[in-house]
Amino acid sequence: MITGDQEKVRKINKSIVMNTLRLHSPISRARVANLTGLNRGTVSNIVNVLIDEGLVSENEPEDSKVGRPGISLGLRPDGGAVIGLEIGVDFITIVLTNFIAATLWETRIEISTPQSQTSIISQAEHLVEYALSITREKNLRPLGVGIGLPGLINLRRGELIIAPNLNWRNVPLRLMWNQRFRLPIFIENEANLAALGEYYFGVARGVDNFIYLNTGIGLGGGIMIDGTLFRGGHGYAGEIGHIQRDPQGEKCGCGRIGCWETQVGPRAVLRRVKKELKIHSDQLLLDACHGDFNNLTFDMVVKFALEGNNICDLAIKEVATFLGEGIADLVNIFNPDLIVLGGALILGKDILQPIIEKMVFSSSLPPSADNLRIAFSERGSDACALGAVAIVLDDILREMTLS
């Protein structure tokens, strides 16, 4: 009889082997044993189980200059399929991958007008149904669905507690989709998932201590400490955008005044440009907006700023200053090795980065900023959806739980 402790050890060892295969395949059994510290017999038994489960394959022998060549092992691409989804304020992004996270299908739909919670969830469900139809066509076993949302998530229940910019409250999405799709469902804050996406597939690969900032409609933060997402005592950590920085400032979607996210997102850039245009009109901008500055977009502001438009350039630089000041505080608190900036502000990175770096390194305490690197997301708008894929794979590969 296997005791509870023995079963726990077996699961841990299995997840260690699988994660080693993810990181280092193709690799021999002997090499897995060397890297993990497990004895060869244990590794061989685990590998045999994983082969029987259809998750690992044996490939051609590795070249070896000494001794008998070992059989090379790797995760099977056809070991299953994973769906990653992000529901944003004005869009839904979905990606379908195989077991080694290679993309099989992806799409993004824009939500151009205010829509009800029911309507948006229904659209997301139809996208998941379509992704599942592709898995059936390819004879792949669906392993789970990861979902990123811009708000506070009760991880134990898989429930969205509040999303101020969506105006959603108490949405039991995991329960709803468990019943509909009969699959493991993982609900997580979108910035946390974007951080996980960068950690698995992006600019933060190999960096165990970093902070991801998602600059969109709001400002979310994903904090990675020692290779694990920091979720706080009850799972609500990372609401960095709601640090109050200007008590006399703009009203935030959360209802408070002067939250950091009101100073640093694309909305803040547009607000500054429009405010200046009321004082000093600009014919080029007016023509580009077809006579109505309400048609002005952040993309347009970045384009004109890069072409030398002073109003647009100064608006972006002012936001960069506020962003740098806040990041300096985070550096003093967390002492990360890397700050990753994602979201819509990526478009203006050539203007933003030098100012942010100057502010961070001049405003943070020198020891905290030693060896700090500031980078923009490699995954861009896909970071959260890929992070949603990663959280499903992470659960399988590491046997992790959220309880």
C-alpha positions in Angstrom: 0.0 0.0 0.0 1.3 3.5 -0.9 0.9 5.9 2.0 -0.1 9.5 1.6 3.4 10.7 2.1 4.7 8.2 -0.5 2.1 9.3 -3.0 3.0 13.0 -2.4 6.7 12.2 -3.0 5.9 10.2 -6.1 3.9 13.2 -7.5 6.6 15.6 -6.7 9.3 13.5 -8.4 7.0 13.0 -11.4 6.6 16.8 -11.8 10.3 17.4 -11.3 11.0 15.0 -14.2 8.4 16.6 -16.4 9.6 20.1 -15.8 13.2 19.0 -16.5 12.1 17.5 -19.8 10.3 20.8 -20.6 13.4 22.8 -19.9 16.1 20.6 -21.3 14.7 18.1 -23.9 16.0 16.3 -25.9 17.7 14.7 -22.9 18.7 11.2 -21.8 17.4 9.4 -18.6 20.9 9.6 -17.2 21.0 13.3 -17.8 17.6 13.8 -16.1 18.9 11.9 -13.1 22.0 14.1 -13.0 20.1 17.3 -13.2 17.3 16.3 -10.7 19.4 14.4 -8.2 16.9 11.5 -8.4 18.4 8.0 -8.8 18.3 6.4 -12.2 15.8 3.7 -11.2 13.3 6.3 -10.0 13.7 8.4 -13.2 13.3 5.3 -15.4 10.1 4.3 -13.6 8.6 7.8 -13.9 9.6 8.1 -17.6 7.9 4.7 -18.3 4.7 5.9 -16.7 4.8 9.2 -18.7 5.4 7.3 -21.9 2.4 5.1 -21.1 0.3 8.3 -20.4 1.3 9.6 -23.9 3.1 12.7 -22.5 6.7 11.7 -23.2 8.3 10.2 -26.3 11.6 8.3 -26.9 13.6 9.6 -29.8 16.8 8.7 -31.7 19.9 8.0 -29.5 21.9 11.1 -28.4 25.4 11.4 -29.9 28.0 10.4 -27.2 31.7 10.3 -27.4 32.0 8.0 -24.4 30.0 4.8 -23.7 26.7 3.7 -25.1 24.5 6.5 -26.4 21.3 7.1 -24.4 17.8 7.2 -25.7 16.7 10.8 -26.0 13.5 11.9 -24.2 11.1 14.8 -24.9 7.6 16.0 -24.2 5.2 14.8 -26.9 3.7 17.7 -28.9 0.6 15.6 -29.3 0.4 14.9 -25.5 -2.6 17.3 -25.4 -3.9 20.8 -26.2 -4.2 23.8 -24.0 -6.5 26.9 -24.4 -5.4 30.3 -23.1 -7.8 33.3 -23.0 -7.7 36.9 -22.0 -10.8 38.9 -21.5 -9.9 42.6 -21.6 -12.0 45.8 -21.4 -12.4 46.1 -25.2 -11.1 42.8 -26.6 -10.9 39.0 -26.2 -7.7 37.1 -27.2 -7.5 33.3 -27.4 -4.7 30.9 -28.2 -4.7 27.2 -28.7 -1.4 25.3 -28.3 -0.2 21.8 -28.2 1.6 20.2 -25.2 4.9 21.9 -25.9 3.1 25.3 -26.2 3.4 25.6 -30.0 0.5 27.7 -31.3 -2.1 25.8 -33.3 -4.6 28.6 -33.7 -5.1 32.1 -32.2 -7.4 35.1 -32.8 -8.4 38.4 -31.2 -11.8 40.0 -31.4 -12.4 43.7 -30.6 -15.3 44.7 -28.4 -16.0 48.1 -29.9 -19.1 49.2 -27.9 -20.1 48.7 -24.3 -21.5 45.2 -23.9 -23.1 43.3 -21.1 -21.2 40.8 -19.0 -23.4 38.1 -20.5 -22.6 39.1 -24.0 -18.9 39.2 -23.5 -18.8 35.8 -21.7 -20.9 34.3 -24.4 -18.5 35.5 -27.1 -15.6 34.0 -25.1 -17.4 30.7 -24.8 -18.0 30.5 -28.5 -14.2 31.1 -29.1 -13.4 28.2 -26.6 -15.9 26.0 -28.4 -14.2 26.7 -31.7 -10.8 26.0 -30.2 -12.1 22.7 -28.9 -13.4 21.8 -32.3 -9.9 22.2 -33.6 -8.5 19.9 -30.9 -11.1 17.2 -32.0 -10.0 17.6 -35.6 -6.4 17.1 -34.6 -7.2 14.2 -32.3 -5.7 16.0 -29.3 -6.8 15.7 -25.7 -7.9 19.0 -24.2 -6.0 19.5 -21.0 -7.5 22.7 -19.7 -8.4 26.3 -20.2 -6.6 29.3 -18.6 -8.4 32.7 -18.4 -6.9 36.1 -17.6 -9.2 38.8 -16.3 -8.4 42.5 -15.3 -9.4 42.3 -11.6 -9.2 40.6 -8.2 -9.6 36.9 -8.4 -10.5 34.5 -5.6 -8.1 31.7 -6.6 -9.6 29.0 -4.4 -13.1 29.4 -5.9 -12.0 30.5 -9.3 -14.2 33.6 -9.0 -13.8 37.1 -10.3 -14.5 39.3 -7.2 -14.3 42.7 -8.9 -13.0 44.1 -12.2 -13.5 47.9 -11.9 -12.7 48.6 -15.6 -15.2 45.9 -16.8 -17.7 46.8 -14.1 -18.0 43.1 -13.2 -18.5 41.7 -9.7 -18.7 38.2 -8.2 -18.5 36.2 -11.4 -18.1 32.4 -10.7 -16.4 31.8 -14.0 -14.6 28.6 -13.1 -17.8 27.0 -11.9 -19.7 28.2 -15.0 -17.1 26.8 -17.4 -16.4 23.6 -15.5 -20.0 22.8 -16.0 -20.0 23.9 -19.6 -16.7 22.4 -20.9 -16.0 19.6 -18.3 -12.3 20.6 -18.2 -9.9 22.0 -15.7 -10.4 25.8 -15.6 -7.8 28.2 -14.2 -8.8 31.8 -13.5 -6.1 34.4 -12.7 -5.4 38.1 -12.8 -4.3 39.2 -16.3 -1.1 40.8 -15.1 -0.1 37.7 -13.2 -0.6 35.6 -16.3 1.3 38.0 -18.5 4.2 37.8 -16.0 4.0 34.0 -16.2 3.9 34.3 -20.0 7.1 36.3 -20.0 8.7 33.9 -17.6 7.9 30.9 -19.7 8.1 32.3 -23.2 9.4 35.9 -23.2 12.0 38.4 -22.0 11.9 37.1 -18.4 13.1 33.5 -19.3 15.5 32.5 -16.6 14.8 35.5 -14.3 13.3 34.4 -11.0 12.8 37.8 -9.5 11.0 40.4 -11.6 8.0 42.6 -11.8 5.7 42.8 -14.9 3.6 46.0 -15.4 0.7 45.8 -17.8 -0.1 49.3 -19.1 -3.5 49.3 -20.8 -6.9 50.6 -19.7 -5.6 50.1 -16.2 -2.2 49.2 -14.7 -1.8 45.7 -13.3 1.3 44.2 -11.8 2.6 40.6 -11.7 5.3 40.0 -9.2 7.6 36.9 -9.5 9.7 36.0 -6.5 12.1 33.1 -6.6 10.4 31.8 -9.7 6.9 31.8 -8.2 4.1 34.3 -8.6 3.6 36.3 -5.4 -0.1 36.3 -4.7 -0.2 37.6 -1.1 -2.0 36.1 1.8 -5.3 35.7 0.0 -4.4 35.9 -3.6 -5.0 39.6 -4.2 -1.5 41.0 -4.5 -0.3 43.0 -7.5 -2.9 45.7 -7.7 0.0 48.2 -8.2 -2.1 50.6 -10.3 -4.2 51.5 -7.3 -1.4 53.0 -5.2 -2.6 56.6 -4.7 0.0 59.0 -6.0 -2.0 62.2 -6.6 -4.8 63.0 -4.1 -5.9 65.9 -6.3 -5.8 63.9 -9.5 -8.2 62.1 -11.8 -10.9 59.7 -10.6 -10.0 56.1 -11.1 -12.3 53.2 -12.2 -12.0 51.9 -8.7 -13.7 55.0 -7.4 -10.7 56.5 -5.7 -8.9 59.7 -6.7 -5.4 59.8 -8.1 -4.4 56.2 -8.5 -1.1 55.5 -10.3 -2.9 54.0 -13.2 -4.7 57.3 -13.9 -1.2 58.9 -14.5 0.6 56.4 -16.7 -1.6 54.6 -19.2 -2.6 55.4 -22.8 -5.7 57.2 -21.5 -3.4 59.5 -19.5 -1.4 60.3 -22.7 -4.6 61.1 -24.6 -6.0 63.2 -21.8 -2.8 65.3 -21.7 -2.7 65.8 -25.5 -6.4 66.8 -25.6 -5.9 69.2 -22.7 -3.0 70.9 -24.5 -5.0 71.0 -27.8 -7.7 73.1 -26.1 -5.0 75.7 -25.6 -2.8 75.3 -28.7 -4.6 73.8 -31.6 -2.6 71.6 -34.1 -3.9 71.5 -37.7 -2.0 68.2 -38.5 -3.6 66.5 -35.6 -7.0 68.0 -36.4 -6.8 66.7 -40.0 -5.7 63.3 -38.8 -8.7 63.2 -36.5 -11.1 64.3 -39.3 -11.9 67.5 -37.4 -12.7 65.8 -34.1 -10.1 65.3 -31.4 -12.3 62.6 -29.9 -11.1 60.4 -32.8 -7.5 60.7 -31.5 -5.9 57.3 -30.6 -2.8 56.4 -28.7 -1.3 54.9 -31.9 -1.7 58.2 -33.6 -0.1 60.1 -30.7 2.9 57.8 -30.8 3.2 58.2 -34.6 3.1 62.0 -34.4 5.5 62.1 -31.5 8.0 60.0 -33.4 7.7 62.4 -36.3 8.5 65.3 -34.0 5.2 66.7 -32.9 5.9 68.6 -29.7 2.5 68.2 -28.1 2.4 64.4 -28.5 6.1 64.0 -27.6 5.7 65.9 -24.3 2.6 64.0 -23.3 4.4 60.7 -23.7 7.4 62.0 -21.8 5.3 63.3 -18.9 3.7 59.8 -18.6 7.2 58.2 -18.7 8.3 60.4 -15.8 5.3 59.3 -13.7 5.9 55.7 -14.6 9.6 55.9 -13.7 8.9 57.5 -10.4 6.5 54.7 -9.4 8.8 52.0 -10.7 11.6 53.5 -8.5 9.4 52.9 -5.4 8.8 49.3 -6.5 12.5 48.8 -7.0 13.1 50.0 -3.4 10.5 47.7 -2.0 11.1 44.5 -4.0 14.7 44.8 -5.3 13.9 42.9 -8.6 16.4 41.9 -11.2 14.1 43.0 -14.0 11.2 45.2 -14.7 9.1 44.2 -17.7 6.7 46.7 -19.3 3.8 45.4 -21.4 0.5 46.6 -22.8 -0.3 49.4 -25.1 2.6 51.6 -24.0 5.0 49.3 -25.9 4.2 51.3 -29.0 6.0 54.3 -27.5 9.0 52.4 -26.0 11.6 54.4 -28.0 10.4 57.6 -26.3 9.6 56.0 -22.9 12.5 53.8 -22.1 15.3 56.4 -21.7 13.2 58.6 -19.5 11.9 55.7 -17.4 15.5 54.4 -16.9 16.7 57.9 -15.9 13.9 58.3 -13.4 14.3 54.8 -11.9 18.1 54.9 -11.5 18.0 58.5 -10.1 15.1 58.0 -7.7 15.8 54.5 -6.3 18.3 53.6 -3.7 21.6 52.5 -5.4 21.9 49.1 -3.8 18.3 48.2 -4.8 18.9 49.1 -8.4 22.2 47.4 -8.8 22.1 45.1 -11.9 18.5 46.1 -12.5 17.3 45.8 -16.1 14.3 47.5 -17.6 12.8 45.8 -20.7 9.6 45.9 -22.8 7.6 42.7 -23.3 8.7 40.3 -26.0 5.2 38.8 -26.2 3.3 42.0 -26.5 -0.5 41.6 -26.6 -0.1 37.8 -26.5 1.6 37.7 -23.1 -1.5 37.1 -21.0 -3.0 34.5 -23.3 0.3 32.6 -23.4 0.5 33.0 -19.6 -3.0 31.4 -19.4 -1.5 28.5 -21.4 1.5 28.4 -19.1 -0.7 28.2 -15.9 -2.4 25.0 -17.3 0.9 23.5 -18.2 2.5 24.6 -14.9 -0.2 22.7 -13.0 0.5 19.6 -15.1 4.3 19.8 -15.1 4.7 20.8 -11.4 1.6 19.2 -9.9 0.9 22.6 -8.3 -2.3 23.5 -6.5 -3.9 26.9 -5.6 -5.2 25.8 -2.3 
